[in-house]
C-alpha cells in the first residue's frame, strides 16, 4: 500500500499570514505522523506475535487536502486514516522459533527497511520545508509590523 498525499494549495494574493501558518502547521503535523508510523514499522519489523494475534501489520497514513482558512485556495493537509497493510507476511523456515507453525515456518511482517527509511527521509525533508515556510511567514509578519511603526 502506498502513502497517499494530495497536493496543498499555494500562497495566493488574498491569503493571510495566519492561513499560511495554518497550512505550514498542517504540513508539520502530517510529516510528524509519517515519521512516527515509519518508526513504528521499523521497530516492529521482526514482531511475529501481536496482541491481536499473528505478525505485526505495517501501517500507512492516508492524507487529504483540506481547507485551512477563510480563502478557498488555502489548502493544507490532514490525516484521514491510518491503515494496516493487506500484504501477506513473509514466511521464513525456522523450526526452533517459538512462533513457528507445525511445518516449521515463522510469519514475519512484510516491512521493507529501505522503503521505511526512504519514507522517513522524505518526511524529514518535507518537515524542514514546512518549518521554513512557517518561519518565513512569521518574519514577513514581523517585517510588516516594523514598517507600520
N, C-alpha and C positions, 0 to 999 in steps of 0.2 A: 504494500500500500504506500502511495506517495503522499508527501506533505502537500496540502493544498493551501496556497496563499493567493488571494485575489489582489489585484493592484489597488493602491491607495491613490487618492486624488492629489494633485499637485497644489502648490501655492498659487492662488488666484488673486486678482486685484482687490476683490471685496472681502477677502478673508482676514479676520482679525488675528492679532498675535496670540490671543487665547486659543483660537481654533488651531493654530499651528502648534502650540504647546500640547493641546489635547491629542492631536494627530501623532506627534512625536512620542507622547506618553503611551499611546496605544501601541505604537511600534516597540517601545521598550518592554512593555508587558508581554507582548506576543513573542518577542525574541527570548525573553527570560523563560517563558513557558517551553519554547522549543529546546532550549539548553537543558532545562530540568528533565524533560522527557528523554532526551538523548542520553543524559547522565544515568537516568533510571534504567534505560535499556542496556547500557554498558555494564552497569553494576549487576544486572540480573542475567547477563549473557550465559552464565553457567547454572542458573537456577532450574533444577529439574523437578522441584516439587513446590507448589504454592498452596496457600490456604484453600483455594478453590479446587485444588486437585490438578494434577498434570503440570507440565513445564510452564514457565513464565511466558506470557504472550507479549511481544514488543508492542509499544503504543505509538500513535501518531496523533498530532493535533490537527483539527480541521479549523481553518480560519475563514472569516467572511468580512468583506468590506462593509463598513458601517458608518453612518453619518455621525460626525463628531462635533458639529457646531451649527450655528444658525444658517450658514451658507450650504446649499445643496451640494456644492463641489468639495466641501470639507469632509473627505472620506478617510477614516482611519481603519483599523483592523481590530477584530475581536475573535476570540476562540469560541466556536460554537459547540465543539465536542472533542473529546479525547477517545479515540477508538483503538481497540486492540486488533492486532493483525490476525488475518484469517489464514496466514501461511502455515503449512504443516511443520511440525517440529522436525529437527534433524535427528535421525536415529543413528546412534553410534554403538557398535558392538563392544560391550564391557560387562561381561557376566559377573565381575567382582563388585560392581557398583551397587549400593543398597537400593537404588531405584530401577534396577534392571528388570525387564519383564521376563516371562517364562523362557523366551528364546535368547535371553542374554543381552537385549538391546536397551539402551537408555535413550530417552527422548529429551533433547536439548532445545532451548528456544532458537528460532531462526533469526539470530541477531548478527548482522554483518557489521563488524567492528569498524571497518573502513568507512562504510556509509554513515554510521553514527558519528564518527569523528568529523567527517566532512560536514555533516549537518550542524554539529556544534561549532565548527569554524565559521560556517556561513551565518549562523545565528549570532555569533560574537561580532562578526563584521557588521551585520545589519544593526545590532545593538549600538555599536560605535557610531554608525551613521545617524541613527535616531537621536542619540545623545548630542551629537554635533549640531543637528537641526535645532534641538531644544536650547542649546547654549547660544546659537546664533540668533534665535528668536528673542531670547532674554536680552542679549546685548543690543539688539535692534530696538527693543522697547526702552531700555535704559538710555540709549543714544537719543531717541525721540524725546524723552523726558528732559534730557540735558539741553536739547535745542530749545525746548519750550521755556526754559528759565529766563 
